[in-house]
C-alpha cells in the first residue's frame, strides 16, 4: 500500500497552484535597476521567480540596498508636548523617537513600488536585514517580517530585479499661470514649517466622489515652492465654508500641528477649566437668520451622526445623552456682533472643539438661528427668508470686478449675498492664533530632542471676508444696532 505522505507530496507538486511559480535561468544584466535614488550590490547568475511582470531573484545574491534607518522625533508626541507645555509651563520637549516597521520603511524609501508587491515580498520572505552596519555579506543578512520594528542603523535589502518593469510615475509638469497666481494670492502666511491660505468658498479641500481637484492636490502642484515635500492638510473646512486653512510643509510639522489640534479638542471636551486659553484659538464670523436670545454665551452640547432617508444620507444633530455610542461633546463660545432690522444678525463663533458641522448645528439647533445659506440644517428658515435689495452703488462696485481673474477654477465669487434669491453659506474662519513651531522643527531636525517649548511665540492670522459676505456686510452696515 502506498504511503499517503508520498502521494500527498506528488499531488501538491503537480497541482496548478504549484505550477504558477515557474523557475527559469536568469540573465546577468545591469539593466535591472529599481527606479529609486539608491544603489545596489553586484549581480551574479541566479534563478528567478516570475510574478507577472515582476521577477524576483531566488538565490538572493543580488540585492538592492535601502538607506540605513534613522529614527526621527514622533510628530504626534512633539505636538502633544507643545500643547501641554502651554498649559503647564513645562520647559523641555519630548525625548521619544518614532519607531517604524520594516514594511513602512520600504514603502517610504521606494514609493514607486506597488504596495501589493512589497507585501508579497515580505510574505515570501524575500526581504533581508543587516543590523550590524557593516559591509554587505550574505551571512550577515537575516530575514525580516513586515511588522518587525527597525532599530537605528538597520539596513534592508530587496531583490534588485523587482524593479525591472516598475512603471515610472508620470509627473504633471503642466502649469497654468492663472491658477498658480490665484492660489499664491490666497497665501496669508508662510515659513519653513507651515503655509496658511484663505480658502475660497466652494473650493473643496480634498478630492472625492464628484470632485476633480481638491485644494490639497492644487497645493501640492502650485504651493510647494521647491520644498522637498508637498503641503499636507492639518485640519479641514467644509466645501462651502471659507477662511483660514493651515497646511504643514513637512510630515513632521503636519503631525505635530495635527496633534496640537487634537489636544485642543480633548481639553475642551473634558471641560478643562483653562480651555479658553488654548494654544490654538479660532474665530469665525457668521450671518444668521434671526437673533440669539442672549448676546453671548457658551454652548456645550454633544453632537452625533444619524441616518436619514432610509440610510441614503446622514446629518449631524444634537444628542441629549453623551453616553450615546456616536455622540461627542462639542463646545462653542458665541458673541453677537450686531443685528439688523431685516432679521439678520452677525455672530462671532469660537469653537473650542473641532467636531464635524459643529458651528452649523449649534447655531441651528441650540441657538435657533441657522446660518444664512445653510440649507442642510436651516432649510425651514430659508423658506420665508426676505432678500435685501442692493443699492445701485454696491451693484456697480461689485460688477466692475473681472470675473475671469477672480475664479480660474469656475467659481463665481460675486454671487451669493443676501440680495440674491439663493444666498451662499455665510460662515468664514476670520482669525486664528497658532504656536510658531518653526524654531522647534529646526532644532528637532538637528537631532536636538530636548527642545525648549516655554518661549514659543504665537502667530496671529486674519483672513478678509469673501466677496459675498462682504457684500452682505455692506448692505446691512447702515442698519446695524450695536
ZITATA-V27107 format. One line per field, one symbol per residue. phi: phi as a letter, one per 40 degrees, with the letter a starting at -180 (. if undefined). psi: psi as a letter, one per 40 degrees, with the letter a starting at -180 (. if undefined). burial: b if it has 24 or more other C-alpha atoms within 12 Angstrom, else e. A space follows every 10 residues. Layout:
BEGIN
phi: ???
psi: ???
burial: ???
END
This chain:
BEGIN
phi: .ccccccccc cccbcdcccc ccbaccbcac ccbccbcbcb cccbcacbbb bgcbbbcccg cbbbcccdcb cbcccccccc cccccccbgc cbccbcbcbb cccccccccb cccdcccccc dcccfcbbbb cbfcccbdcc cbcbcccccc bdgcbbbbcc cdccbccccc ccccbccccc ccccccccaa bcbbbbbccc cgcccbcicg bcbccccccc cbbcfgccbc cbccabbddc cbhcbbbcca cccccccccc cccdcccccc fccbccbccb bbbbbabbcg adcbcaibbb bcbacbcbff gcaaacacbc bccccbcbcb bbcbaccabb ccgbbcbcbb ccbbccfdcc cccccccgbc cdgcccbbcc cccbcccccc cccccccccc ccccccbcbg cbccchcccc cbcccbbacc babbcccdcc ccccccgbcc ccbccccbbb bbbccccccc ccccccdcbc bc
psi: hihddddddd dddeiddded giiihiihie eghhgifiii aiiihiiihh gbehhhhdef ehihhiiihh iihhdddddd dddddddeei diaieiiiii iddddddddg eehhdddddd dddefehiih eefaihhdde hiiiidehii ihehhihihd ededfhhihh hgehhhdddd ddddeehdih aedihhighi hehidiiahe hdhidddddd defdfeidii iihdaiiide iiahhhiiei dddddddddd ddddddddde fhdedefidh hhhihihiha hididiahhg hiiihiiiff ediiihihhd heeideihhh hhiihhdiii eeeihhihhg heigihfddd dddddddfgi hhegedefdd dedfhhhihi idddddddde hhddedgeee hheeieieei dgiihghhhd iihiigeddd ddddeefhdg ihedfhiihh ihhiiidddd dddddedeei h.
burial: eeeeeeeeee eeeeeeeeee eeeeeeeeee ebbbbbeeeb bebeebbbbe eeebbbbbeb bbbbbbbbbe bbbbbbbbbb bbbbbbbeee eebbeebbeb bbbbbbbebb bbbeeebbee bbeeebbbbb beeeebeeee bbbbbbeeeb beebbbbbbb bbbbebeeee eeeeeeeebb ebbbebbbbb bbbbbbbbbb bbbbbbeeee eeebbbbbbb bbbbeeeeeb bbbbbbbbbb bbbbbbbbbb bbbbbbbbbb bbbbbbbbbe eeeebbebbb bbbbbbbbbb bbeeeeebbb bbbbbeeeee eeeeebbbbe eeeeeeebbb bbbbbbbbbb ebbbbbbbbb bbbbbbbbbb bbbbbbbebb bbbbbbbbee bbeebebbee eeebeeebee eeeeebbebe ebbbbbbbbb eebbbbbbbb bbbbbbbbbb beebbeeebb bbbbebeebe bbbbbbbbbb bbbbbbeeee ee
END
